[in-house]
Amino acid sequence: MRLPPGVSLNAIGELDTDDRGDQIGIDLGTVISARRVLDYKESDWLSHLPDAQPAPSDSEVIVEYSAHPDARIFLRTEDGTLLAEELASFDNTSANSDQRKLEAMLIPSTMKPVKFVIVEKGTTVPVAARLHVHGPNGEYLPPKGHHRKVNVGLFEDNFAEFANGLNQYAYVNGQCTIDLPFGSVFVEISKGLEVQPIRRIIDINEHTEAITFELDKVLHWRERGWVSSDTHVHFLSPQTALLEGQAEGVNVVNLLASQWGEMFSNVGDFDGRTTLGAKDFGGDGEFLVRVGTENRQQVLGHISLLGYEGAMIDPLCTGGPDEAAIGDPLETTMAEWAERCRRQGGLVVMPHAPNPQAERAADIVLGLVDALEIMSFNPRRWQISAFALADWYRYLNIGYQLPLVAGSDKMDAASLLGGIRTYARLGANDFTFRTWMDCIRGGDTFVTVGPLVNVTVEGRLPGSKISLPAGGGTIGVHWEVEAVSVRASAVEVIRNGLVVEQAKYDDLSLSGQCSLNITESCWVAIRIRGSVAGRDTDIAAHTSAVFIEVDGRAIFATSDAVAVLAQIEGSIAYLDTLAPRSSEAKQARMRAALELAHHRLHHQLHHHGVGHQHTPVHSIHIAHEH
């Protein structure tokens, strides 16, 4: 239906259909929805674009309704004028459209149930995948059991669905049935970063009963010993998380229980024991889901505790709103949470760098952090944050060789599980959740929104250390990059946070090398430019670092150390002033952990002969100001 003058769409691109001044209605039935038309360009749909988005119309809507054939549909203009037309007239080819008050055409109903079967090429076994289907007018056609409109509200992501911009998707376990119209239907199917996605236009007629789609796995990094993971997912049930992980090619999904004031998520799913999908628990061992916790405090920070066994580490949140409940005192530090996780065999990750950031510095200095996480809710809109990487670079620059991991922090259906993910080299080891955690600790990882990257520095892998004699020497850096859709526009060799070599590309598969003259201790990593959205300057992937020590001297950048020290001092100041207190004993214990980190880094500064000015750390028993 074309909108006449005086009728406009609301803020979410629809016409209001409720009793509070409805814009559209029907007298012998019900208007289910009236949403703007989505115009898909056929050339884009059949191209190799990573993301084919439609153009939304401001003047046309698709009206879904249930009504008697003699019903009349009406629109109400802003001045209250009511425009009405019989539904039957829209299907009357002899009617003079110039005499109609409303301009519309009937879209054929979705009356033909068609079975979709998705298999890996060369097999007949159905595989999980992410599926989108729309009709010739851009109308989304969901599989049975899925929403006509994907719900993207925060805390409401309980379904196996995803919305990427204006495209809506359902996660299916290899088979589904969809009610389709006769004629052309547009299909998109994807399954992670190693499988070639499908976008096709198919024809549906009265004889169409079932269609089989073959997915071609064109990259084989899993077979080469790599496993992918998402370190940060919320709200899904474990079984739905497993389905989405299978459909997105994510081998390890970390589903994190946590607290938002008086709301708790996934607490009942935590047992400190079960890894869903593991062979020990009846799975095939290829895709795993483990429930951990994200423990949080709104100023000191958030910490992800993955894969630990036994009792849940509580409190989940502390210190009052926004994370904990109103009136809750500050009971613990992230350092204490991290120590408990380590004792229970878990992996400690600092999530969504660099915010919130207060206690992060102290815990890294104390050696309580196993990895630092880069986060992107939806890489089709946001890429890897340069700000987050700069925060990571700072810790590398003062000698803390933290592996890089990635998590989606998925909390709604507009966030993509595995949209940003970690690849860790498993090698010849058996794949279990335990061996995955060991691989993360080892540091041979990269994070990506598309390109897969392998790097060696003088034959050594990320997470390694290379020793050079006094005076240094020349080292060789080799890289290999592959992708199914997100092209690399540049490969950058990063040394101590700065680009020292750059190679321009425009390809899905590439390799290269360079030589670096090393005279001082440093670290080296690879950064890949590229974008799902076609922005060449975005960051699409980054490896963890190789450390190089010259003459046995550790890397230590004074300016970065002073900045980290100031963060620790800020945490102590918060603890002394604004933090809601529980007891003097707990206050003293929490402060002692932060003071220990401060003393360690302060000692390092003096060990390197650095004179600096900083805020003195006072005794908790002496009145003072920060």
Protein Blocks (a to p, Z undefined) as FASTA:
>chain_A
ZZdehiacdfkopacfbfnopabdcfbbcdfbdcddddddfklmmmcbfbdcddddfkbc
cddddddfkbccddddfkopacdddfklmmmmkbcfklpmbdcddddddfbccdddddde
hiabdcddddddddfkopacddehiafbdcfbehiambccddehjaccdddehiacdddd
edjddddddehjkbccddddddddfklmbdcdddddfbffkmnopacddfbdghiafklm
mmmmmmnopabacdddddehjacehklmpgolaaghiaklopaolaccddddddddfklo
pcddehiahjddddfbghiafkbcehiacfbdfklmmmmmmmnopacddehifbdfklmm
mmmmnopafbdcdddfblmlbccdfklmmmmmmmmmnopacdddddekiabfkbcghkac
cdddebjaccdfklmmmmmmnopacddfkbacdddeehiaehiacdddehiaaddddddd
ddfklccfbdcddeehiafbdcddddfbdcdddddddfbdcddddddeddfklpakbcfb
dcddddddeehiacddfklmmmmmmmmmmmmmmmmmmpccfbfmlmmmmmmmmmmmmmmm
mmmmmmnopacdddddddfkbgcdZZ
